[in-house]
Amino acid sequence: MQALLSISFLLFINPIFSSASHLSDRFLKSVPPPPHHNASQEYLEVTRPLLIDQLIRSCSVQVLRHNFSNTVGSPPVSVLYFPPSDCPSPWHRVALHFTATCRGEQYDRIAAVWLGGVEMLRTSTAEPTETGILWKVRKDVTRYSSLLVRSNLTLTVMLENVVNDVFTGVYHVNVSFIYYNGTRVSSFAPDVDWNRKLALHSGKLTENLYQAPADLIIPISDDGEHGCWFRIRSESDIPSRQIKIPVNTLRAVLEVYVSFHGNDEFWYSNPPDSYIRLNNITTGRGHGAYREIYVSIDGIYVGSELPFPVIFTGGINPLFWEPVVAIGAFDLPSYDFDLSPFLGLLLDGEFHSLSLGVTDGISYWLVDANLHIWLDHHSSAVRAQSLSYEAPALIVKRTSRFKQLDGSFNIIARRKTQFSGWVNSSSGNIITHILQQFRFKSSIHFESNGTRKVVNHKIVSRTESKMEFETGGLLTRAVTRKRYPLSVITLNAPRMENGSYLSLTNVSHGFIEKYTNGRISRSVYNSQQCWGWMMVMDHSVVNGGASTNQSFSYSDEFGCYSRTVAATNGTLIADNSTIICSTSM
């Protein structure tokens, strides 16, 4: 393995291959597991421990147990949900446990869990081995408490899978909810100063109005026949739902779930259509490397996000992702849009169209959303009005230079928006300001007759949410900063007589986020470095080797957690964690 990695380095410096361009792809892992793996191996996504780990569970409910075999084209699996009778609400925390096992050969698959049409988890599967694998996803779902207390709701799980003589892996899935009662976990404590200010101004709002789970959640989703997500096949696909919200709504936040597949699974490395067309390349993976998720109300743009580039376990080189999967692969991120400045538009007792879209998107994206609504319990109706709306057009510059299969493609984009509006409630006139700005930079280079590809992709964003009384007095000011760096270097050898080829790849991937709100401060640093090789026949990896190193750090005003792991050729060779704060955080 070390010798091959040394060859890999030399080839990246002095490429000698000459063949047709090879774009990023999805592969089936056909490499036998390491000899010492005689039993099912556990796969993991490195993240911080859940705060509920500090609590004693009160009870649990297994809501679904199902074997997903040949399910493509079938409706999702649905069961009725009832909250536990032996530990009734209110609960301090609720966690969703999604566990799965699989054995054989199988592609990675996308999956999701909905309750009453509201998505609670977007996840993907690991690619199995002959001896079997297992993994667990645990997610704090307390923010969905207004649904979890209700009975007779439909819980839905979608996982489309293909099982035949070639693809033999059946995904055995269990879904459970764990309920906790106990002392509040300090890291989720509300901003005490802010709550004191609220009490001084009105004495009417509940202490944790904007920290507590929403009073109502409205699903912005499909009818569920093929999963509750919308399927977006082009930028002209803009699915929508008609909504009418209570007239005593104080705050509204839209939570959006997205994942990208098919020709857009590797959107961050897609060349422009002209490159594909003029070189007669037989692929649909084009349309450039810029994607933006946006939300509109009655056709009016109200916000957008640049998605984090999740890599699924069959992507780029599947040997990278055993047993440590890529960042976000088991628990894909969702994106929150504060729609409170637009309550003046929504609080008229009428239906309004809420739409979702993907700028420059091609087939296909799976998108849906949940509208979280907080109510004024001391008033039957509130008044609201928009104060300012600044949403200039996206500024984007694209450059493309290529000759035959070699060339470079660069995109620079930026956007800045600002919205504000007031709500006159039983606690007074509260003004919400939302300021968002982001910068996007992408470069893709093909060299050596298209056999060497270098992708550098970077997203930087800043979102500020400020709430204040009209008479003066700041309630809260929250700032979130995010950075998503990604670098992929791939070198492919010409195909051999039997149709196989050698591929060498380096990947550097990161998720960096910092949140501040008064004395509250939280930081996440998550970085993966991968390198390896694979021998590919059709879409199957028949031989290869890979190493993945990951560094994860989390800190808030109460403490720190960090973990570093290293895996080589499917075996975890190092795993160290500490709660000691590092000065670098």
C-alpha positions in Angstrom: 0.0 0.0 0.0 2.8 2.5 0.9 4.6 1.8 -2.4 1.4 2.4 -4.3 0.8 5.7 -2.5 4.3 6.8 -3.4 3.6 6.0 -7.0 0.4 7.9 -6.7 2.3 11.0 -5.5 4.7 10.8 -8.4 1.9 10.4 -10.9 0.1 13.4 -9.6 3.3 15.5 -10.1 4.2 13.9 -13.5 1.1 12.4 -15.1 1.9 10.1 -18.0 -1.5 8.8 -18.9 -3.5 9.8 -21.9 -7.2 8.8 -22.2 -10.7 10.2 -22.3 -11.8 12.4 -19.4 -13.3 10.6 -16.5 -15.7 12.5 -14.3 -16.6 11.9 -10.7 -18.7 8.8 -10.3 -20.4 6.4 -8.0 -19.0 2.9 -7.4 -20.0 -0.5 -6.1 -17.5 -1.8 -3.5 -16.6 -5.4 -4.5 -13.3 -5.7 -2.6 -13.3 -8.5 0.0 -13.1 -7.3 3.6 -9.9 -7.5 5.6 -9.1 -11.1 6.6 -9.6 -10.4 10.3 -13.2 -9.1 9.8 -15.1 -12.4 10.3 -18.2 -10.7 11.8 -20.2 -7.7 11.0 -18.2 -4.5 11.3 -19.6 -1.3 12.7 -19.4 1.8 10.6 -19.6 5.3 12.1 -19.8 9.0 11.4 -17.6 11.1 13.6 -19.6 13.8 15.4 -19.9 15.1 19.0 -21.8 13.0 21.6 -25.4 13.9 22.0 -26.2 16.0 25.1 -28.9 13.5 26.0 -26.1 11.1 26.8 -25.9 12.9 30.1 -29.5 11.9 30.9 -31.1 8.7 32.0 -33.6 7.4 29.5 -37.2 7.2 30.8 -38.6 4.9 28.1 -38.3 3.9 24.5 -40.6 2.9 21.7 -39.7 0.8 18.6 -41.9 2.2 15.9 -40.6 0.3 12.8 -38.7 -2.8 11.9 -38.4 -3.6 8.2 -36.2 -5.3 5.7 -35.7 -3.1 2.6 -35.0 -5.5 -0.3 -36.4 -4.8 -3.8 -38.2 -1.6 -3.0 -37.6 0.6 -6.1 -40.9 1.9 -7.4 -42.8 0.8 -4.3 -44.4 3.2 -1.9 -42.6 3.9 1.4 -43.1 1.8 4.5 -45.6 3.4 6.9 -46.8 2.6 10.4 -48.8 4.4 13.0 -47.0 6.2 15.8 -48.2 6.5 19.4 -46.3 8.2 22.2 -45.3 6.0 25.1 -47.9 5.3 27.8 -45.4 4.5 30.5 -43.7 7.9 30.5 -46.1 10.5 29.2 -45.1 14.0 28.1 -43.7 16.5 28.8 -40.2 15.1 28.1 -37.0 16.9 28.5 -35.4 15.4 25.4 -36.3 12.9 22.7 -33.9 11.1 20.4 -34.4 9.1 17.2 -32.4 5.9 16.8 -32.0 4.6 13.3 -30.0 1.3 13.2 -29.2 -0.8 10.1 -27.4 -4.0 9.1 -26.5 -5.3 5.6 -24.5 -8.1 4.0 -23.5 -8.7 0.4 -23.0 -6.3 -2.5 -25.1 -3.1 -2.7 -24.9 0.5 -3.7 -25.4 3.3 -1.2 -29.0 4.4 -0.9 -30.7 7.5 0.3 -33.3 7.2 3.1 -35.5 9.5 5.2 -37.8 9.3 8.2 -41.0 11.4 8.3 -43.7 11.8 11.1 -47.0 13.2 9.9 -45.2 14.3 6.7 -42.6 16.2 8.6 -39.0 15.0 7.9 -37.0 14.2 11.0 -33.9 12.5 9.5 -32.2 12.4 6.0 -29.6 9.7 5.9 -27.8 7.4 3.5 -26.7 3.8 3.8 -23.1 2.4 4.0 -22.0 0.0 1.3 -21.9 -3.5 2.8 -19.3 -6.3 2.7 -19.6 -10.0 2.3 -19.2 -10.5 6.1 -21.8 -7.8 6.9 -21.8 -4.3 8.4 -23.9 -2.4 10.9 -24.3 1.3 11.9 -26.4 3.5 14.1 -27.7 7.0 13.7 -28.7 8.9 16.8 -30.4 12.3 16.5 -31.9 14.7 19.0 -35.4 15.3 17.6 -36.7 17.4 20.5 -37.5 20.3 18.1 -40.3 18.1 16.8 -42.0 17.7 20.2 -45.3 19.2 19.0 -45.6 16.1 16.8 -44.1 13.5 19.1 -46.9 14.2 21.8 -49.6 13.3 19.3 -51.2 9.9 18.7 -52.1 8.1 15.5 -49.7 9.9 13.3 -48.1 8.1 10.3 -44.4 7.4 10.5 -42.9 6.9 7.1 -39.5 5.5 6.0 -38.3 5.6 2.4 -35.3 3.5 1.3 -35.4 2.5 -2.4 -33.2 -0.6 -2.9 -32.6 -3.1 -5.7 -32.0 -6.8 -4.9 -31.2 -9.3 -7.6 -28.4 -11.7 -8.6 -25.8 -8.9 -8.6 -27.0 -6.6 -5.9 -27.6 -8.9 -3.0 -27.6 -6.6 0.0 -30.8 -6.2 2.0 -31.0 -3.3 4.4 -32.5 -4.4 7.8 -33.7 -1.2 9.5 -35.0 -0.4 13.0 -36.4 2.9 14.0 -37.0 3.8 17.7 -37.6 6.9 19.8 -35.9 7.3 23.2 -37.6 9.7 25.7 -35.7 11.4 28.5 -36.9 13.2 31.7 -34.4 15.0 33.9 -32.4 18.1 34.6 -31.8 20.6 31.7 -28.5 20.0 29.9 -26.4 23.1 30.4 -25.1 23.3 26.8 -28.7 23.9 25.6 -29.5 26.4 28.3 -31.3 29.6 27.1 -29.7 33.0 27.1 -30.6 34.0 30.6 -30.0 37.7 30.0 -32.3 37.8 27.1 -35.1 35.9 29.0 -34.7 38.5 31.8 -35.1 41.3 29.3 -38.2 39.7 27.8 -39.7 39.4 31.3 -38.9 43.0 32.1 -40.6 44.3 29.0 -43.8 42.3 29.1 -44.0 39.7 31.8 -46.2 37.7 29.4 -44.0 35.6 27.2 -43.0 32.2 28.3 -39.4 32.1 29.4 -38.1 30.0 26.5 -40.3 31.2 23.7 -37.6 31.2 21.0 -35.6 28.4 22.6 -38.4 25.9 23.1 -39.7 23.6 20.3 -42.3 25.2 18.0 -46.0 25.0 18.8 -46.9 23.8 15.3 -45.0 22.3 12.4 -46.5 22.3 8.9 -45.0 19.9 6.4 -44.0 21.3 3.0 -43.7 17.9 1.3 -45.1 15.6 -1.4 -48.1 13.3 -1.0 -45.9 10.4 0.1 -46.6 7.9 -2.7 -43.0 8.0 -3.6 -41.6 9.4 -0.4 -42.6 12.7 1.1 -39.8 14.6 -0.7 -40.2 16.5 -3.9 -38.0 15.3 -6.8 -36.4 18.3 -8.7 -35.1 17.3 -12.1 -34.2 20.8 -13.4 -34.0 24.4 -12.3 -37.5 24.9 -13.8 -38.9 22.4 -11.3 -40.1 24.6 -8.4 -42.4 22.5 -6.2 -44.8 24.4 -3.9 -47.4 23.9 -1.2 -50.3 26.1 -0.3 -50.1 27.0 3.4 -52.3 29.0 5.8 -50.7 29.8 9.2 -52.5 30.8 12.5 -53.1 34.6 12.8 -51.4 34.6 16.2 -48.0 33.4 14.9 -45.1 35.1 16.5 -42.2 33.5 14.6 -41.8 31.2 11.6 -38.7 29.2 10.7 -38.5 27.0 7.6 -36.3 23.9 7.9 -35.2 22.6 4.5 -33.8 19.1 3.8 -31.9 18.4 0.6 -29.8 15.7 -1.0 -28.4 15.4 -4.6 -28.3 12.3 -6.8 -28.1 11.0 -10.3 -26.3 13.5 -12.6 -26.0 16.0 -9.8 -24.6 13.8 -7.1 -21.2 15.4 -7.7 -22.5 18.8 -8.7 -19.5 20.5 -7.1 -17.2 18.9 -9.8 -19.5 19.2 -12.8 -18.0 20.9 -15.9 -20.1 23.2 -18.1 -22.3 21.7 -20.8 -20.1 23.1 -23.6 -17.2 21.0 -22.4 -19.2 17.8 -22.5 -20.9 18.6 -25.8 -17.8 19.6 -27.8 -15.8 16.6 -26.5 -18.7 14.2 -27.2 -18.5 12.8 -23.7 -21.4 10.5 -22.9 -22.5 11.9 -19.5 -25.3 14.0 -18.2 -23.1 15.3 -15.3 -22.7 18.9 -16.4 -24.3 22.3 -16.1 -21.4 23.7 -14.2 -20.5 23.5 -10.5 -22.8 26.1 -8.9 -26.0 25.2 -6.9 -28.1 27.2 -4.6 -31.2 26.2 -2.7 -33.8 29.0 -2.5 -37.2 29.6 -0.9 -40.0 31.9 -2.2 -43.4 32.9 -0.9 -46.0 33.7 -3.6 -43.1 34.0 -6.1 -41.1 36.4 -3.9 -37.6 35.3 -3.0 -37.2 35.1 0.8 -33.8 33.4 1.2 -31.2 30.9 0.0 -28.4 28.6 1.1 -25.4 27.0 -0.5 -25.6 23.3 0.3 -22.8 21.4 2.1 -21.3 18.9 -0.4 -22.1 15.6 1.3 -20.2 12.6 -0.2 -22.1 9.3 0.0 -20.3 6.0 0.7 -20.1 4.9 -2.9 -18.7 8.3 -4.1 -15.3 9.2 -5.5 -13.6 6.1 -3.9 -15.8 3.9 -1.7 -12.7 2.5 0.1 -12.3 5.9 1.7 -15.5 5.5 3.7 -15.0 2.2 5.5 -15.5 2.1 8.4 -15.5 6.0 8.8 -18.0 7.6 6.5 -17.8 11.1 5.0 -19.0 14.1 6.9 -22.8 14.2 7.0 -23.3 10.9 5.2 -25.4 9.3 8.1 -27.0 12.6 9.2 -27.3 15.1 6.4 -27.6 18.7 7.5 -30.8 20.7 7.2 -31.0 24.4 6.6 -33.0 27.0 8.6 -34.7 30.0 7.0 -36.1 32.6 9.5 -39.3 33.8 7.8 -40.4 36.1 10.7 -39.7 39.3 8.6 -42.4 38.1 6.2 -45.2 37.5 8.7 -46.8 40.7 7.4 -47.4 38.8 4.1 -48.6 35.6 5.7 -50.9 36.7 8.6 -53.9 37.6 6.5 -55.8 34.4 7.1 -55.4 33.4 3.5 -53.5 30.6 1.7 -50.0 31.4 0.3 -47.7 29.5 -2.0 -44.4 28.4 -0.4 -41.9 27.1 -3.0 -38.5 25.4 -3.1 -36.0 25.4 -5.9 -32.4 24.7 -6.9 -30.5 27.2 -9.0 -28.8 25.5 -12.0 -30.0 22.1 -10.6 -30.2 19.1 -12.9 -31.7 15.6 -12.3 -32.1 15.1 -9.5 -32.5 16.6 -6.1 -34.8 15.4 -3.2 -36.1 18.4 -1.3 -38.8 19.1 1.3 -39.2 21.4 4.3 -40.9 21.8 7.7 -42.4 25.1 8.7 -41.9 25.6 12.5 -44.4 28.1 14.0 -44.4 29.7 17.5 -47.7 31.2 18.7 -48.7 34.1 21.0 -50.7 32.2 23.6 -52.0 35.4 25.1 -53.5 36.8 21.9 -56.0 35.4 19.4 -54.4 37.4 16.6 -51.3 39.6 16.1 -50.4 42.3 13.6 -47.3 42.2 11.5 -45.6 44.2 8.7 -42.5 44.0 6.6 -40.1 46.9 7.0 -37.3 46.4 4.5 -36.6 44.0 1.7 -33.2 44.1 0.0 -32.5 41.1 -2.3 -30.2 42.1 -5.2 -29.6 39.5 -7.9 -26.9 36.9 -7.5 -23.6 38.2 -8.6 -21.8 35.4 -10.5 -18.8 35.3 -12.8 -18.0 32.3 -14.9 -14.9 31.7 -17.0 -14.3 28.7 -19.2 -11.1 27.9 -21.2 -10.5 24.5 -22.7 -9.0 22.8 -25.7 -10.3 19.3 -26.3 -10.1 17.5 -23.0 -7.8 19.9 -21.1 -9.0 23.2 -19.7 -10.1 25.1 -16.6 -13.5 26.3 -15.4 -13.9 28.9 -12.7 -16.9 30.3 -10.9 -17.0 33.2 -8.4 -20.4 34.1 -6.9 -21.7 36.2 -4.0 -25.0 37.3 -2.6 -26.1 39.7 0.2 -29.7 40.0 1.4 -31.3 41.9 4.2 -34.9 41.6 5.5 -36.7 43.1 8.5 -40.3 43.1 9.8 -42.2 43.6 13.0 -44.8 41.6 14.9 -47.1 43.5 17.4 -47.9 40.8 20.0 -49.0 40.7 23.5 -45.4 41.3 24.6 -45.0 44.4 22.5 -43.8 45.3 19.1 -40.8 43.0 18.2 -38.7 43.7 15.1 -36.7 40.9 13.5 -33.7 41.7 11.2 -32.1 39.0 9.0 -28.8 39.7 7.2 -27.2 37.0 5.1 -24.2 37.1 2.9 -22.1 34.4 1.2 -19.2 33.9 -1.1 -18.7 31.0 -3.4 -15.5 30.0 -5.3 -15.0 27.0 -7.6 -12.2 25.9 -9.9 -12.0 22.7 -12.0 -8.9 21.9 -14.0 -8.4 19.0 -16.5 -4.9 18.1 -17.5 -3.0 15.4 -19.4 -5.8 14.8 -21.9 -8.4 14.9 -19.3 -6.9 12.2 -17.1 -6.0 14.4 -14.2 -8.8 16.4 -12.6 -8.4 19.0 -9.8 -11.4 20.4 -8.0 -11.2 23.2 -5.5 -14.5 24.3 -4.0 -15.1 26.8 -1.2 -18.3 28.2 0.4 -18.1 31.0 3.1 -21.4 32.4 4.6 -22.5 34.6 7.5 -26.0 34.9 8.8 -27.1 37.4 11.4 -30.5 37.4 13.1 -31.3 40.2 15.4 -34.5 40.8 17.5 -35.3 44.0 19.3 -38.2 46.0 20.7 -39.5 48.9 18.7 -39.1 51.1 21.8 -35.5 50.1 22.1 -33.7 47.2 23.8 -32.0 44.3 22.1 -33.5 40.9 22.7 -31.0 38.7 20.9 -28.4 38.9 18.3 -27.2 35.6 16.8 -24.5 35.2 14.2 -23.6 32.0 12.4 -20.5 31.7 10.3 -19.9 28.7 8.0 -17.1 27.4 5.8 -17.2 24.4 3.5 -13.9 23.7 1.9 -13.5 20.7 -0.5 -10.6 19.6 -2.7 -10.6 16.5 -4.9 -7.6 15.4 -7.1 -8.1 12.4 -9.3 -5.8 10.7 -11.8 -7.1 7.9 -14.1 -5.0 5.5 -16.1 -6.1 4.4 -19.6 -8.3 1.4 -19.7 -6.7 -2.0 -20.0 -7.7 -4.7 -22.5 -10.3 -6.2 -20.1 -11.9 -2.7 -19.6 -10.6 -2.0 -16.1 -8.6 1.1 -15.1 -6.6 2.4 -12.2 -7.8 5.5 -10.4 -5.7 7.5 -7.8 -7.5 10.1 -5.6 -6.8 12.6 -2.8 -9.8 14.3 -1.0 -9.7 17.1 1.6 -13.1 17.9 3.0 -14.2 20.2 5.8 -17.2 21.6 7.8 -16.4 24.6 10.0 -19.1 26.5 11.8 -19.3 29.1 14.6 -22.4 30.4 16.3 -22.5 33.3 18.8 -25.5 34.7 20.7 -24.7 36.9 23.7 -22.6 34.8 26.0 -23.4 31.6 24.1 -20.7 30.6 21.7 -20.4 27.3 19.8 -17.8 26.1 17.4 -17.5 23.0 15.2 -14.4 22.0 13.2 -14.6 18.8 11.2 -12.0 17.9 8.6 -11.2 14.7 6.6 -8.1 13.9 4.6 -8.3 10.9 2.3 -5.9 9.3 -0.2 -5.9 6.0 -2.0 -6.2 4.0 -5.2 -8.7 1.6 -6.8 -8.9 -0.7 -9.7 -12.3 -0.3 -11.4 -14.2 -2.7 -13.7 -17.4 -1.1 -15.0 -18.7 0.5 -11.8 -17.2 -2.1 -9.4 -14.1 -1.5 -7.3 -12.3 -4.9 -7.6 -9.1 -4.0 -5.8 -7.5 -1.0 -4.0 -6.4 0.6 -0.8 -7.2 3.8 1.0 -6.5 5.8 4.2 -8.7 8.4 5.9 -7.7 10.7 8.7 -10.3 12.8 10.5 -10.1 15.6 13.1 -13.2 16.8 14.9 -13.5 19.5 17.6 -16.5 21.1 19.3 -16.5 23.8 21.9 -19.1 25.9 23.7 -19.3 28.1 26.7 -19.4 25.0 29.0 -16.6 22.8 27.6 -15.0 21.0 24.7 -14.9 17.7 22.9 -12.5 16.5 20.3 -11.8 13.3 18.5 -9.3 12.1 15.9 -9.6 8.9 14.0 -7.6 7.1 11.4 -8.6 4.2 9.1 -6.5 2.2 6.6 -7.8 -0.5 4.3 -11.1 -0.8 6.1 -9.7 -1.0 9.6 -9.9 1.6 12.3 -6.2 2.0 13.4 -6.6 5.0 15.7 -9.4 6.5 17.7 -8.7 9.1 20.4 -11.0 11.6 22.1 -10.7 14.2 24.9 -12.8 16.8 26.7 -9.7 19.0 27.3 -10.0 22.3 25.5 -7.4 23.1 22.9 -6.2 26.7 22.6 -6.6 26.4 18.8 -10.4 26.4 19.1 
